[in-house]
Amino acid sequence: MKRGHRRIVIGLAVLASLVVLLSLSRRSALFKTTVLPSLGGRNTAAFAINDRGQIVGLAQDRSGAYHLVLWDQERKLQDLGSLDTQETPGRFDINNAGQIAGFVTDPNGTPRAFLRDPNGCQYWLGTLGGPLVPDCRLNNAGQIAGTSEMADGTAHAFVWDKANGMRDLGIEGLAAAINDRGQILGYGRRGAFLWDPNDGVTPIGALGTGDLNGLSYAVGWRQFGNDGMYLVTWHKDKGLTKVFKVDAGRRSPVMINDANQIVCSDVFYSRLTRVSAKLFPSRRTWLLWDPNQGRIVLDESLPLGRSEQFHPTDLNNQGCIVGGILSADGTQSRAVLLEPLHKRWGK
């Protein structure tokens, strides 16, 4: 065989091997992915999903103004009204009753928190004397956990409901999550804590960017000395449990549902990375950790273009995930929904 022909044959063999490895490195997609409809503008953002599949978020109209919107299977896209701003005002949340908690910005640029009932009736939360932090969480009882500055400038976690209004937890720190038991996960000067309406405050210690589910499991990151960084769960009666080791220094947000499924970020190494790290480098990616399936790379179920990135924002108890696909330059966002294909999960 001539030298030129031999090089062609070798090249084709290498290419075929890479194609086989690539196909082996990707399992069948375990999710159905839907890009949520827009109001004709450049950006859509999905913030939260309840167990009925209702999704609350924002969508820009053609003028660039943001509207509060609700997506669901029955009515598709519902426009709940303009927020009169071209800047994202803060986070929104939705519970199983269809109540929505979130923020709007007043003419002075100050965020104001509200609870909106499905009938359109709206309640304003007030403050603890200073500005609110534009991030809150809502449980199925209609309780909202959030953070407000006091008159002296310190930040305190609070809980709010229609019956009792604003209640200062008496803790200097930030509220991160609330479950249906009324328990609140927060962060203070001495680390994370769990506030219980009956038992008061239980210190957790170091637990980065965490979440709390209905079974009282908190999840987050913890550094274990020279052993590295781990994704961990914590329970008041069961203590701390290592889930798996992650890339050192990675402290992105995490989400946990009542099935103890966890959405988090890590570094992904494919089979092709082991073949050639230069040609197929590792990458930051989002994944779902399932107690039975293990780690599932979410990128494999997404219509990602070149250099686009996925950022999940919520996980419901059916394993549905919402988030956004961001363009490479960060100027455009598409809201997406990932729904589990249970036949492929063996369920």
C-alpha positions in Angstrom: 0.0 0.0 0.0 1.3 3.4 -0.9 2.3 5.7 1.9 -0.4 8.3 1.1 -3.1 5.7 1.0 -1.9 4.2 4.3 -2.2 7.7 5.9 -5.7 8.0 4.6 -6.7 4.6 6.0 -5.1 5.3 9.4 -6.9 8.7 9.5 -10.2 7.1 8.7 -9.7 4.4 11.3 -8.9 7.0 14.0 -12.0 9.1 13.0 -14.2 6.0 13.2 -12.8 5.2 16.6 -13.6 8.7 17.8 -17.1 8.5 16.5 -17.7 5.2 18.3 -16.3 6.6 21.5 -18.4 9.7 21.2 -21.6 7.6 20.8 -20.6 5.4 23.8 -20.0 8.5 25.9 -23.6 9.7 25.6 -26.5 7.7 27.0 -30.0 8.0 25.6 -31.5 11.3 26.8 -33.5 10.8 29.9 -35.5 14.1 29.5 -37.9 15.7 27.1 -36.8 19.3 26.6 -39.1 22.1 25.7 -38.1 25.7 24.9 -40.8 27.8 26.5 -42.7 30.3 24.3 -42.0 34.0 24.5 -43.8 37.4 24.2 -41.8 38.2 21.1 -38.8 39.8 22.9 -35.2 38.7 23.2 -35.2 37.0 26.6 -37.2 34.6 28.6 -36.4 33.4 32.1 -37.9 30.5 34.1 -37.4 30.8 37.9 -39.5 28.1 39.6 -41.8 25.1 38.9 -44.4 23.6 41.2 -45.6 20.0 41.3 -48.5 20.7 39.0 -46.0 21.7 36.2 -46.8 25.5 36.4 -43.7 27.6 35.8 -43.3 31.2 36.8 -40.8 33.5 35.1 -40.2 36.6 33.0 -40.5 37.3 29.3 -39.5 40.4 27.4 -41.9 41.9 24.9 -40.8 43.5 21.6 -40.1 46.8 23.4 -37.8 45.1 25.8 -40.0 45.5 28.9 -40.2 42.4 31.2 -43.6 40.8 31.9 -44.4 38.4 34.7 -45.5 35.2 33.0 -46.9 31.8 33.8 -46.4 28.7 31.7 -48.5 25.5 32.0 -49.7 22.7 29.8 -53.3 23.8 29.7 -53.0 27.5 29.0 -49.5 27.6 27.6 -48.2 31.2 28.1 -50.1 33.6 30.3 -49.1 37.3 30.6 -49.6 38.4 34.2 -48.6 42.0 33.5 -45.7 44.3 32.7 -43.1 45.1 35.4 -42.2 48.4 33.6 -38.5 47.6 33.6 -35.9 46.3 31.2 -33.9 44.8 34.0 -34.6 41.6 35.8 -36.0 42.7 39.2 -35.2 39.6 41.3 -36.2 36.0 41.8 -39.8 34.6 41.7 -41.2 31.4 43.3 -44.5 29.5 42.9 -46.3 26.9 45.1 -48.7 24.1 44.4 -51.7 26.4 45.0 -50.5 28.7 42.2 -49.5 31.5 44.5 -46.5 33.5 43.3 -43.9 35.4 45.4 -41.5 37.8 43.9 -40.2 41.4 43.6 -40.9 44.5 41.6 -38.8 47.7 41.7 -40.5 50.9 42.7 -39.7 54.3 41.0 -36.9 54.9 43.5 -35.2 51.6 42.5 -36.1 49.8 45.7 -37.2 46.2 45.4 -40.7 45.4 46.9 -41.8 41.9 47.7 -45.3 40.6 47.0 -47.5 37.5 47.2 -49.9 37.1 44.3 -52.9 34.7 44.6 -54.2 32.9 41.5 -57.2 35.2 41.3 -54.8 38.2 40.9 -55.1 39.6 44.4 -51.7 40.9 45.5 -50.3 41.4 49.0 -47.2 43.5 49.9 -44.8 42.2 52.4 -43.2 45.3 53.9 -39.7 45.3 55.5 -37.9 45.0 58.8 -36.9 48.7 58.6 -34.5 48.6 55.7 -34.3 47.4 52.0 -35.2 43.9 51.1 -32.8 41.4 49.5 -34.5 40.6 46.1 -34.6 36.8 46.7 -37.4 34.9 48.5 -38.7 31.4 48.8 -42.4 30.3 49.1 -43.8 27.1 50.5 -47.2 25.4 49.9 -48.7 27.0 53.0 -48.2 30.4 51.6 -45.3 31.3 53.9 -42.4 33.3 52.4 -38.8 33.3 53.7 -36.6 36.2 52.8 -34.1 38.7 54.1 -34.4 42.3 55.0 -32.0 44.9 56.3 -32.8 46.4 59.7 -32.8 50.1 60.4 -29.2 49.7 61.7 -28.1 48.2 58.3 -27.7 44.5 59.5 -29.5 41.8 57.5 -32.0 39.5 59.2 -33.9 36.5 58.0 -37.7 36.7 58.2 -40.8 34.6 57.6 -44.1 36.2 56.3 -47.7 34.9 55.9 -51.0 36.6 55.5 -52.1 36.0 59.1 -49.0 37.2 60.9 -47.3 39.5 58.5 -43.5 40.0 58.8 -41.7 38.0 61.5 -38.1 38.7 62.3 -36.4 35.4 63.1 -34.0 37.3 65.3 -31.0 35.9 63.4 -28.5 38.1 61.6 -28.1 36.3 58.2 -29.8 35.4 55.0 -32.7 33.0 54.4 -32.1 30.6 51.5 -35.0 28.1 51.5 -38.3 27.2 53.3 -40.1 23.8 53.3 -43.7 22.9 54.0 -42.9 22.3 57.7 -42.0 26.0 58.0 -38.4 25.2 58.5 -35.9 27.7 57.1 -32.4 27.1 55.9 -30.2 30.2 56.3 -26.7 31.6 56.5 -25.3 33.6 59.3 -21.9 34.7 60.6 -21.1 31.2 62.0 -22.2 29.3 58.9 -25.5 27.7 57.9 -28.4 27.1 60.3 -31.8 25.4 60.3 -34.6 27.5 61.9 -37.6 25.4 63.1 -40.9 27.1 64.3 -40.9 24.7 67.2 -37.3 24.0 68.0 -35.6 27.3 67.2 -32.2 27.4 65.6 -29.9 24.4 65.0 -26.3 25.3 63.7 -25.2 23.3 60.6 -21.7 24.9 60.1 -20.0 25.2 56.8 -22.5 24.5 54.0 -22.1 26.5 50.8 -25.0 27.7 48.6 -27.6 25.1 49.8 -31.2 24.1 49.6 -33.8 22.4 51.8 -36.4 19.8 51.0 -39.7 18.7 52.6 -38.0 15.9 54.5 -35.7 18.4 56.3 -32.6 17.4 54.3 -30.3 20.3 53.6 -27.8 20.1 50.7 -24.7 22.1 49.9 -21.0 22.1 49.5 -18.4 21.4 52.2 -14.6 21.4 52.2 -13.0 18.5 54.0 -9.4 19.7 54.5 -6.9 18.1 52.0 -9.6 15.6 51.0 -11.3 18.2 48.9 -14.7 19.6 48.2 -17.8 17.4 48.5 -21.5 17.7 47.8 -23.1 16.8 51.1 -26.5 16.4 52.7 -27.4 17.3 56.3 -30.2 16.2 58.5 -30.8 17.2 62.1 -31.2 13.5 63.2 -28.8 11.9 60.8 -26.0 14.4 60.6 -23.7 15.0 57.6 -23.5 12.6 54.6 -21.0 12.9 51.7 -22.7 12.4 48.3 -19.7 12.7 46.0 -16.5 14.6 45.5 -16.6 17.7 43.2 -14.0 19.9 41.6 -12.2 21.9 44.2 -13.5 25.4 44.8 -16.8 24.9 42.9 -19.6 26.4 45.0 -22.5 26.9 42.5 -26.1 26.8 43.6 -27.7 23.4 44.3 -31.3 22.2 44.4 -32.9 19.2 46.2 -36.4 17.7 46.0 -38.4 15.4 48.2 -37.1 12.3 46.3 -33.6 13.5 47.4 -32.6 14.2 43.7 -30.0 16.9 43.5 -29.2 19.4 40.8 -25.7 20.8 40.9 -22.6 21.7 38.9 -19.4 19.9 38.4 -16.6 19.3 36.0 -17.4 16.7 33.3 -14.8 14.4 31.8 -16.0 12.4 28.8 -14.4 9.2 27.5 -12.9 11.3 24.7 -11.2 13.5 27.4 -9.2 10.5 28.4 -8.3 9.9 24.8 -7.1 13.5 24.2 -7.5 16.2 26.8 -6.3 18.8 24.3 -8.9 17.9 21.6 -11.7 17.1 24.0 -11.1 19.2 27.2 -13.1 18.8 30.4 -15.9 21.3 30.9 -18.1 22.8 33.6 -21.6 21.2 33.3 -24.8 20.8 35.2 -26.0 17.4 36.3 -28.8 15.7 38.2 -27.8 13.3 40.9 -30.4 10.6 41.4 -30.2 8.0 44.3 -30.8 5.2 41.8 -29.4 6.5 38.5 -26.3 8.3 39.9 -25.0 11.3 38.0 -26.8 12.4 34.9 -25.3 15.1 32.7 -28.1 17.5 31.8 -26.4 18.9 28.7 -27.1 15.7 26.8 -30.8 16.5 26.8 -30.5 20.1 25.8 -30.4 21.9 22.4 -27.2 23.8 23.2 -25.5 25.7 20.4 -21.8 26.4 20.2 -20.6 28.0 23.5 -24.1 28.2 24.9 -24.6 27.4 28.6 -27.4 25.9 30.6 -28.3 27.3 34.1 -31.0 25.5 36.0 -33.1 27.4 38.5 -35.5 24.9 40.1 -36.4 21.3 40.5 -39.8 19.9 41.5 -40.8 16.7 43.2 -41.5 14.9 39.9 -37.9 15.5 38.8 -38.8 18.3 36.3 -36.1 21.0 35.9 -36.5 24.5 34.7 -33.7 27.0 33.8 -32.3 29.0 31.0 -30.0 28.5 28.0 -27.6 31.5 27.8 -25.9 32.7 24.7 -22.1 32.8 24.5 -22.1 36.6 25.0 -24.7 36.5 27.8 -27.1 38.8 25.9 -29.9 36.3 25.3 -31.7 33.7 27.4 -34.2 31.0 26.5 -36.3 29.5 29.2 -36.4 25.7 29.1 -38.2 22.8 30.8 -36.8 19.3 31.2 -39.3 16.6 31.9 -38.2 13.0 32.8 -38.9 10.3 30.2 -39.8 7.6 32.8 -39.7 4.7 30.3 -36.0 5.4 29.9 -35.5 5.6 33.7 -36.8 2.0 34.1 -39.8 3.3 36.1 
